[in-house]
């Protein structure tokens, strides 16, 4: 069985693991992501060196706009020093003609669910990844939608509140799971303003202040799904990100979606209601999705050859 090294480059951590061709995760580890380019490249190469002799290829998930055909990353999202870095060229210059796949992190999340998760058998579907911002990947006819400039699925840049000023009107700001957690923690005067576990304990107790903020958050996510649905007509949405491990999240998003349909009878009569499900892979999604993107390219290459 062929094994592959999959690396998920995040703003906080570099996660990596060995996954075989069938999608069995053999191990998973992580280190802190260095915050400048030279240190990052040194850490990145060290990970590959450690497993080079055991792998058939390297799959990478990374923030930013990604040309998955060339392996070039643009902008780099939360890691701007990655702008215009060609990961395929970087790896092959150091390790020879090793197969390399590179994919945007939100799109990798969608590919993971399409391969082995809740989007299996759903050729028109999407993943919405809730974190610091809102990532996503849209699947049409079993193919990942990239767009003309590799920007399809950049849900953070949608406008969902015309009344607010500046970037506050963007989905990435007012549908940020991190911001929602912090807002509740501040309101309840919790010691750790980033403690999602403590926040959800308060929510499970129906703490009124926490519940009001959370419901409003889930309502905005429901509106986001409706906006996407009106354009691409999908069957299923997988809700991912670390926060998706809390069952209350997807349950409440579904409740808010149904409530919205009661308020918008024309929408209810016209647009088919999609399924909204918890993503299967949570924080490991990008490792699986990056590999699936690479495997698809290797399969296509085999067919051409």
N, C-alpha and C positions, 0 to 999 in steps of 0.2 A: 504494500500500500504506500502510495506517495504521500509524503508529508510536506507541508508548506508553512513558512513563517508568516504570520499575519501580525501587522503592527498598526495600532490605533493611536494616532498622534493627536493628543488633546491639549488644551491650554494649560491644564494642571498636571496631567500624567501621560506618560508613554506606556500604553498597555501592549503586551505582546504575548503570543502563544503559538504553539504548534498545533495545526489542524490537519487532519488527513483529508483525502479526496472525497470521502463520504460525509464530511462535516463533523467528525468526532474531535472534540477539543481535548488534546492530550495534556496540556498544562496551560496555565495563564499566569503572567506576572506583570508587575508594573514598577516604574521608577518615575520620579518627578521629572517633568519636562523642563529642560534648561531654557532660560529666558533670553539667550542670545545665540546667534547662528553658529559660531565656532564650537561652542560647548554642546549645542544640540547635535551637530554633525558628528562630533566625536562619540557621543552616547549612542546615536543611531547606528553608526558603523560598528560599534562594539557589540551591539545586540546581534547584528548579522554575522559578525565574525564567530560568535559563540555557537551558532547553529548552522553555519554555511555548509558543513560537510554532511548534514542530515536532511537537507531540504531540496525540493525540486523547484521552488520559486518563492518570491516574496510578494505579499499583498499588503497594500498600504491604504489606510483611511486617514484623511487629513482635512482640516478646515480650509475654506477658500473655494475658488472656482477652479475646477480640475479638468484639464483636457486628458481624458482617460486613454486616448489613442497615443499621445506622445509622452504622457507622464509628467507634464508641466503643471505646476500649481500657480495660480494667480491670486494676488492679494494675501492669501494665507489666513484670513479671518482673524482669530485671536492671536495668531503668531505671524505678524506681518513680515518678519525676517525670512519667511519661506517664499515670499513673492518671487515668481519666475524660476524657482528651483525645479530642475528636471530630475525627478527621483529615479526614473529609469536609467538615464544617462549616468547619474551619480553611482548607482549600484553596479551597473554593468562595467563601468570603468574600473571599479575596484575588485569585482568578483567574477568577471567574465560574462558570457551570454546567459545569465540566469534569468528566467522569465520573471517579469515584474509587472504588477498591476497596481494602479493608483486610482482612488475614487474619493469623491467628496464624502465627508462623514455622514451627512443627512441621507444622501443617496445610498451609502453603504448600509445604513439602517433599514432602508426599504428592501434592498437586495437580500439581506439576511432573512427578513420575514417572507419574501417571495420564495426563497430557496427551501427553508426548513421551518418556517414559522407560520403565523396566522394568515398570511397572504398566499400560502400555497394553493394552487388551483383557482386563484382570483386574478385573471389576466388584466383586469382594469381596477387598480387599487392604489393605495398610498400609505406611506408611513409619515406620521407627524412626531417629531422628536422634540420634547419639551425639556429645555435646560436653561442655560443663561440667556439664550435666544430661542428661536424656533426654527429647527431644521426640518428638512423633509425630502422625500423622494416620491415621484409619481411614476406608476407603472401603467403603460398603455399597450395593449396587445402583447403582454408578457415581456415588453421591452422597457428598460429604464429611459425616461424622458430626460434628455440632457439639455436641449435648447440650442439655439444658434450660437450662444456665447457661454455655454456650460453653466447657465444660471437658472435653469428650470428647477422648481422646488425650493427656491430661496424665499420661504414663507415669511421670514422675519421682516422683509421689506414691503409687505402688503400694508396698506393703510386701512385701519378698522375703526378709527374714531376721528372724524373730521373736525370735531370741536376742540381737540387738544392742539397745542402749539409744537412746532418742531418735531423732533424724533419721537416724542411721547405718543404721537398718533400711529406709530408703527407697531405691527404685531410683535416684533422682536422685543419691544419694550414692555407693552402692556399684557403680553401673554408669556412673559418670562417666568418660569417656575421658580428660579432663584429669587427674583424680586418678590414674588408672591409669598414665599417662605419668610423672607426678611421682613416684609410688611406685617405679617401676622406676629412674628417674634417681637417686633418693636411694639406693636399694639398691646401685646400681653406681657411686655417687659421680661422676656426670657433672657437668660444670661448669655446664651450663644445664639446670635441672630441668624446663624446658618443651620441650625439644628432642625432638619426636616422631620426627624423621628419625634421630637418633642412637639412640634407643630401638629403633626397628624394624631398624636395622642389627645391633644386638645380638641381637634376636629372630631375624633371618635366619641368624645364626651359632649359633642354638640355645643361647645363653648360659643356663645352668641357672636362675639366680635370676630373670632376666628372664622366662624361659619359664614358670616356675611362676606368677608373678603374672598374666601375660597369659592363660594357659589358664584360670585361675580367673575372670578377668574375662569371657572368652568364654562360659564355662559359665553365669555369671549372666545374660548376655544371652540365651542359649539358653533358660533357665528363664523369662525374661520373655516370650519369644515363645510358649512353651508356655502360659503363663497367659492371654495374649491369645487364643491359638488356641482354648482351651477355652470361651471366651465367645462369640466371633464367627465362628469357622469360616471362615477366609480361605484363599485359594489361594497368595498370594505376599506376601512381606515384602521391602521394599527397605531396605537398611541404608545410611544417609546420614551426613552430617557430614564434617568434614575428614579424620578418621581412616579413612574408608571408601576413600580413595585407596590405601591399603595392601592389596594383594590377600590378604595373610596373614590379615587380620581376618575377612572373610566365610568364607574357607576354614576357619578354626579354629572359628568359630561353628557352621558346618554339621557339623563333626566332633564338637563337643560336643553338638549336638542329637541326632545319631545315637547317641552314647554314652549319652545320657540315656534314649533309647528302649529301649536294651538293658537298662537298669537298671529300667525301668518297663514291663514287658510289657503290662500292662493298657492303658496309654496307647497303646502301639504298635498294639495290636489294635483300639482304639476310635476314636482320632482320626487322621484323614488327615494325613500329614506335608505341611506346606506347603513351597513353594520359598522359599529364603532367598538373595537376590541382592544384589549391590552396586548401590546407586543410581547412576543415570547422571550426575546433575548435580553431585554433591559440593557445593562451596561456592557454586555459582551457582543451586542449586535454588530458593531462596526468591524470586529474581528472576522465574524462569519461573512458579512456582506462584502468586505474587501476581497476575501478569497473567492466568493462566488463570482464577482466581477472578473477576476483573473481567470478562473476556470472557464467562464463563457468565452473569453478571448482565446484561450488555448484550444477550446473545442472548435471555434470558428477557423483558427489557423490550420488545424488538422484537416478540416473539410476542404479548405482552399488548396492545401498541399496535396 
